[in-house]
């Protein structure tokens, strides 16, 4: 079967347009319910800005996903890729349902955080619950260690790490969503090259949805992701890093297991360095500051827009290396 570029393009476009058109509705809802980010000491905006991004991104993923699944399962759509996708939906339906439930749950957790500024413990507990659900229902990380307990533990740890990496990195317009879109695109390419077309479609769906949000957020923000959106982005990218088969008996490529680390190198490095600095300074690592990589680039003399573009470029370059593995 020829490589299904057209189907990937339709998936990407559907998510992009759904998010782009849904965001004004979510923006009005946020303004009406006062779910906004107020100006403050470490912020550059001068008026309350709606925290609508996460809800629009989730809408851009779930609506096309549900519509496509219904049309394919009903047999209404008949095309060369319908058979493999229908097979994937049948055999991975529970997995996809758990991922979707986790995405909704993590978004609700973020909404509570945006609305009520949750303390670290209940926020972490909610993230942990979502990670456990995914670890139980989905394919798990093994790292070649033949232990079920180890696989569960390392999968949960990975999900928690990436969720918080993107949550921490959401500190400049376009940074979190842009790096997330690049990561989703690269994971989609890796999956597609392995013939895992259902996983690839999920990646293009996430990528399209995040890019549909960017015109509202970069370079000048009319909406923010908020904790609901940044945690959702981290959750989705953490899951996308687990779904493809980087190593199989048919294609034994030990170095390929490093691919997720390279694709997500920018948020992971940022998380590591700010956590280390806060710990050395005897400050709680979950309390925000201006020591992120993006802030350092600005202090070096770059504009915020150029700092974000440089980090996008770095994420794409490292991700390209991952594809080579």
ABEGO torsion letter per residue (X at the ends): XBBBAAAAAAAAAAAAAAAAAAAAAAAAAAAAAGBBBBBBAABABABBBBBAAAAAAAAAAAAAAAAAAAAAAAGABBBAAAAAAAAAAAAAAAAAAAAAAAAAAAAAAAAAAAAAGBBAAAAAAAAAAAAAAAAAABBBBAGGBBBAAAAAAAAAAAAAAAAAAAAAABABBGAAAAAAAAAAAAAAAAAAAAGBAAAAAAAAAAAAAAAAAAAAAOABBABBAEAAAAAAAAAAAAAAAAABBABBAABBBAAAAAAAAAAAAAAAAAAAAAAAAAAAAGBBAABBBAABAAAAAAAAGBBAAAAAAAAAAAAAAAAAAAAAX
